[in-house]
Amino acid sequence: MSLPLNQLLLDDCPPPIAHLSRPSYDRRRLSVGIVHFGVGGFFRAHQAMYLDRLMNAGQAADWAICGVGALPHDRRIVEVLTAQDGLYTLVLKHPDGRLEPRVIGSLVQLMFAPDDPTAVIERMADPGVRIVSLTITEGGYLVDQVTGEFRADDPDVVADLAEGAVPRTVFGMITAALGLRRERGIPSFTVQSCDNLPGNGDVTRAMLGAYARLKDPELAAWIEANVAFPNAMVDRITPVTADSDRELVSELGIEDAWPVVCEPFEQWVIEDHFPAGRPPWEEAGAQLVSDVVPYELMKLRLLNCSHQALCYVGFLSGYRYAHEVCTDRLFVAFLLRYMAREGTPTLPAVPGMDLDRYRHQLIERFANPAVRDTLARLCAESSDRIPKWLVPVIKHNLASGGDIECSALTVAGWARYAEGVDEQGNPIDVVDRAKARVMAQAAEQVRPGADPLAFLRMPDFFGDLVDDQRFVTSYRRWLDALHTTGARATVTACLGDSDTQP
């Protein structure tokens, strides 16, 4: 029989909690120092875990986290975690099947912003809060993919900017909180992005600044002068929590409605720029550096782009999990070729990193059967991912005369996947904030009298790639092959007689 996870269970410490790794610190003595937007699995497998590690070492008691759900669909997770007093189980899944569960206690408060945005703003205005951090996904930053500017015409932003409106967007609430701190003579907090996008701190600075200038130009100038936005690179494969994960934790004797499972690997590289102070992240295993860009590009162009390179062709070939694709020698060769010939040549020097070892380590991580990372997760929200991750690689290699074949096949794979039907004629559930437009353009490439370049005619995603004859030639070759011979044969043809073919 499993017991509900909450503070009372920790206090009573009956079996099985007595045999489970859990907070050794008194959570009642913690005070909130961080407000975090986006309390999904990645944040709880990463930042909250690092902080819990520090607290177990007797540090960072004044850096506990208040987690905020900012979107309507966040209501359920906020309710679940509130009922569990912010506690949850983090389960590391090792490749050999070994499990390493731990109860994490650094999250001490939950708030649901749509119900009371004013309360969230006041929470951030508390002098004890010195960091406001974000995992709001790439799309949450409201960057126009064509211009790179802030999407001021977003309906939620327009509503925020109305006279007398209580802000409800993340940037609106942060700006309002900074305004209160300025009025009250309280020093600013640091805004720390933990999302997977290039220059995440710089992007946050630019987008928040753009919002603030529309709302209050004088406040915007104060933010520019007083608020730090450190860049960071974050890495840990964290699949979406499944019912099987809840059952796994239940077998340990804990009833946890929203546990988190992840791989053992972890990496967090942080630009050390926190004028308001920070936890000693380096003592929990993070890397504090002066320049994050090389590490960030390494991760985005090798790990993230490789996820896109494997997910579409893998799904179309009949696989459903990343580990299935990465134990298939053909697809491993394809990924290694992309990483070595297309991704790596675009990278600057990465201090302290052996890139050949890193590439092979990625294959080992992807092939971890215990993680069961779904291809559907990797295929989701491609319109937020491909433009930011892979398109810069393509443009770099086009400009330098480098190899583009694996990248062109990956874009063609997305176009084929977005048609919404797999090679066996089964429907594909395309998950994307731009789903209607993406699927409409994909349909245009297969209808009678088709435009074979219809999918590329989305400049906010692909820029001017449709006008580059070299790229178009490769893209058409691989898209035609995906339609006529299927994904597996197309990958085989792409590898050709290369020395990376198995």
N, C-alpha and C positions, 0 to 999 in steps of 0.2 A: 504494500500500500504506500502510495506517495503522499507527501505532506506539502501543503501550499507554501510557496516561498514568500517570506516576508520577514520583517525585523523580529517579530515574536519568535519565529522559528530559529533565527540566529541566536537570540537570547537564551532560549530553552536548550538549544544544541542537543536534541535527541538524535539517535540513529535515524537516518543515515547522514544527517548534516555533520555529525561529529567526525565522520571519516572523510569529509569533503573539504578541499582547500577553500578557505573563506576569509573574509576580512578579520585580521587580528587586531584592528584598531576599533576604537569606540566611535561609531558613526554619529552619536549624539554630540560629540565634541567638534565635529566638522562645521565649517562655515563656507558659504558659497563664495567662490572667487571667480568662477567661469560661468557664463551663460552660453549655452550651445544650442543653435538652431539645427534641427534634423537629428532625431534620436534613433535612426535606423541601425541596421546591423553593423555597417562599417565603422561608424563612430564608436559603437560599443565594443567592437573588437580591437579598436585602435586607441584613440585618445583616452577614453575612459579606462581602458585597461592599463595604459602607462601610468595614469594617475593613481589607480588602485595599487599598482606596484610600489609607487613612492610612499603611499600611505601605510602600506604594510611594513615599510622600512622606517616608519616613525617620522615621515616628512609630509609636507604639503597639506596639513590639516586645514589651512585657510584657503584651499584651492578647490573645494568640492564643486560639483557641477549642478547647475539648474538646467535641465533639458527642456527645450521648447519645441512643440509641434506647431508649425506655421500654416499648414495646409489642411483643408477639410478632411482628407483621407488619413491625417495623422491622429485623428481623435481616438481611434481604437488602440493604437500603441501607447498613447499617453494614459488612457484609462487602465490598460493592463499593467504598465510599469508603476503607476500610482498605487494600484491595489497591492503591488509587490514591494511597496516602500522604496522604489527605485532599484531594487535588487534584481539581478538576472544571472543566469548561468552562461559562462563562456566555455565552450568545449573546443579544444584544439584537437584536430583529427590528423594523426600521423600516418604516413604512407603505409606503414606496416599494420595498420588497423588499431594501434594503441590510441586510447582516448585520454585526454588530460583536461578534466573539468575543473572549473573554479567559479565560485560565486563572487561577483564584482560588486563593490559597495560605494564607489566614488560618486555615483549619481544619486543625489539626495533630495531633489525636488523636480517635479514635472509641471509644466504649464501648457495649456492649449490656447494659443494666441487668438484664434477666431472667436472664442467665447469672451475674452477680455484682453484686448490688445493693450489697453492702458496699464493693466497690471504688469504685463511683460515689460513695457517701457519703464515703469517705475522700478522693476527688478534690476534692469540694466543701469538705472540711474543710482543705484545703491553704491556708496563709496567703496564697499568691500569687493565689488565686481571690478576686476582689472583686465579681464580678457573676455571678449565676445567672439565665439568661434562658429564656424559654419560647415555643415555638410548638406548643401541644398541642391546638389547635382549641377551638372554643367549648365543646364537650361535655366536654373534659378538665378543666374547672374544677368539675364536679360540683355545679352550682347547681340547686336544685329550682325548676322554672319557675313553680310556683304560689306558694311561700312566699318564694323568694329565699334560702333557707337552704342550708347545706351538706348534701349527701346522705350523711349518716352511715351510712345503711343500704346503701350500695353494697357489693356483696360483696367487692371488693378492699380497700375501706377497713376493713370488718369484719375481714378477715384480717390487715391491717396492725396493727390495734389489739389483736389477741390477745396475751396475755402471752408475752413472749420472742420474738415474731415479728420477723424482719428485714423492715423495710418495703420494699415493692415499688412502691407508687404514687409518682407524682412528688411529691405533697405530703408523703408519708411519708418519702421519701428526703431531701428538702430539710429537713424538720423535724429528722431525725436528724443531718444534717450541722451544722445550727445548734446542736444540742445538744452535739456534739463540740467545736465552736469555743468555746462557752460554758465547757465543762469545762476546756478547754486554755488559756483566757485569750486566745483569738484573736478579734479584732474580727469582727463579723458582715459578711456580704456583702450587697449589694443584690439584690433579686429584681425582675427586669424582664420584664414580659409584653410580647410582641410580637404578640398575637392580636387578631383583629377582634371585640372586644366592648366595649360601653360601659364606661368607667371600668375598663379592664383592670387597672391597678395596684390600684385600690380593691377590685375583685373578688378579685384574688389575695390581698391582705391579709386580706380577710374569710374566704375559704375556707381558706387556710393557717392562719389563726388559729383557726378552728373545729376543724380537724383537731388542731392542737397542744393545744388545751384538752382534747380528749378523750384525748390521749396523755399529756400532762404539763402540768397547769395552771401550774406554776411556770415551766417553759420557755416556755409560751405568753405569760406576762407579760413575760419577757425579750425575746422576739421582738417583742412590741408596742412595747416601749420602744427597741429597738435596730436593727430592720430597716426599711429604706426600700423602698417599693413604688411607684416613679414610674409615672404614667400615660403612655401613648404612643399615637399614631395612625400606622399604617403603611399604605402604599399602593404597590403595584406589581402589575399583572396578570401572573400567573405560571401558565400552564396546566400541567397534568400532563405530564411528560416522555413523549413517544411514541417508538416505534421510528423514525419518520421523523426525529426530532430526533437520535437516535443516528447515523442514516445521514448526516445533514447534517454532523455533526461529523467523521464518518469521512471524508467528502469533503475536509475540511480537512487530513486526514492524521493525525488523532488518534483513537485507539480509547478512547472514554470511555463506560463502561457506564451512567453516570447524569448526563448533562449537564443543564443548566437553560436554558430559553428564557424570555424575558420581553419586555415592551414597553420602550421607552426611558424612559418616564415613571417617576419615583421620587419619593416623599415620605415623610419620617419626621419627625414632630413629637414632641418628647420633653419631659416635665416635668423640669426640671433639679434633681433631688434625688438625689444620689449621695454619701452621706457617706463611703463607702469609696473614692471616686475613680471615674473613668470615662475612656475614651478621649476625645480632643477631637472628638466627633462633628460639631460644627458646622463643623470644617475639612474634613469629607468631604461636606458638603452637607445635613446634618440641621438642623432648626430646634429650638433649645432655648428653651423658653418657660416661663412661670410657671403657665399654665393651658391644658391640652390640650383641655378639653371642647368648646369651639366647633369646633375643627378635626376632632375625633373625630366629633361629631354630623354635621358637614357630610359627611364621608366615608361614615359608616354610612347616613345617610338619603338621600343623593343617589347615591353610587356603589353601595353594597351593595344598597340597596333597588331601585335601577334594574336591577341584575343579576337580582333576583327578578322584577321586572316584565316583563323581556324573555324570561326563560328558559322559563317554562311555556307562554305563548301562542306563543312562537316555535317551541318543540319541537312543540306540537300542530299548528301550521300547516305543519309539514314541514321546517323549518330544523333544522340540527344544529350550527351555529357562531354565535357571537355576532356576528361581522362580517357574516354574511348578514342577520341581523335588523336590524342597524344601518346597512345600506345600503338598507333598504326604507323608503320615506318614510312609510308608514302607521305602522309601529312606532316610527320616530324621533319622529313627532308624539305618539304615546302616551307615550313616555318623557319628552319635554320637558314635556308637560302634567303628568305625575306630579311631576316635579322642581319645576316652577315653582309649581303650585297646591297640592300636597300636602306634598312634602318640605320645600321652602324655608321655608314659613310656620312650621314648627316649630323653626327654628334661631335661636339667639342671634346677635348680631353676631360675624362671624369676622374678626379683625384682619388687614388686608393682603390679603384675598381679594375678588375680583370674582366674585360668585356666578353672574351671567349668563354670564360667560366660562367659569367652571368647568363649568357645565352643558353648554355646547356642546363644551368640551374633552373631557368624558366621552364624548359621542357619537363624537367623532373617535377616541378611544382604543378604544372598543368596536368601532369599524368597521375597525380595523387588520387587514387580511387575513393578514398574515404571522404574527400571534400564534396564530391558529387556536384560540381558546379555545372549548372545546366547551360546548354547552348542557347536556349531561349533567353536566359538572362543576358548573355553576352551579345545576342542579336538585338536586344531591346534598346530603344532610344538611339538608334544609329545616327539620326540626323543631328544629334548633339555630339556624337563621338567622331565619326569619320571626318567632318570638316575641321575639327580641332586637332585630331591626332594624325590621320593619314594624309590628308591633302597637303600639309606642309612638307611631308616627306617626298611626295610626288613632285611638288613644285621645285624642291631643292634638287632632286635628281634630274629633272628635265633641264634645269638651268646649267647643271654641271656635266651633263651627258652621261649620268649614271644609269643604273638598271632600274626599270619601272615595272617589269612584267608581273611580279607577284602582287604589287600594289594595284596594278590595273585589273588583275584577276579578282582581287578583293573587292574593288568597287563594282565590278561586274557581278560578283557574287551577291553583293547587297541588292543590286538592281533585280537580279533573278529571284532572290528571296522575297523581295517586296512585291512580287507578282501575287504572292499569297497562296501558292499551290506548290507542293513539293514534287519530286520526281516520280512519286507513286500516285500522284493525283489527289493527295490528301490536303485539306486546307491548312494554311499556316496562320497562326494568330500573330499578326504583326503588331508589335507594341511600340508606339512612337508618338511623341506629342504632335508630330507633323504627319500622322498616319494617312489621313485622307489625301493629302497632296502627294506624298511619297508613293502611295499605291496607285494613284491616278497616273502619275508619270511612268511608273513601271508598266501599267496596262497599255499605255500608248506605244510601247516598244514591241508589243506582240499582236496588236489588233490588225485587221486587214489594212493594207496600205501603211504599215507601221513606219514610224520615225525611229530608227535604231538608236538615235542619240537622245531620245526624249528624256531619259533619266538624267542625263548630264546637263539638261537645260534648266537647272535650278541654281542660278548664280550665287544664291546665299549659302549653298552647300559646297559648290565646286568652283566658284570663281569663274575664270575663263578657260578651264580645262577643255571645254567643248570646242574651243578654237585652236587647240594644240594638236596638230596633225599626228605627231608621234604618239601622244597618249591616246588619241581617238582610234588610231589603227590597232593598238594593243587591246584597248577596251573592247572594240567590236569583235576582234578575233576571239577573245575569251567569252564574251557574252554569247556569240554564235555557238561556240563549242558547248557552253553550259546548256543551251537549248537543244542541241543536236546529239551530243554524246554523253552529257551528264557531268556532274561535278568531279567524280573520281578520275574519269578519263581526261578531263580538262586539266586537272592538277598534274597528271602524268605528262601531258603534252607540254605544260609550262616548264616542268623540270627538264624535259628533253634528255639530252645526254650529259647534263651537268654533273660535275663531280660530287654534288650533294645528293644525287639520286641514290636510293638504297639499292 
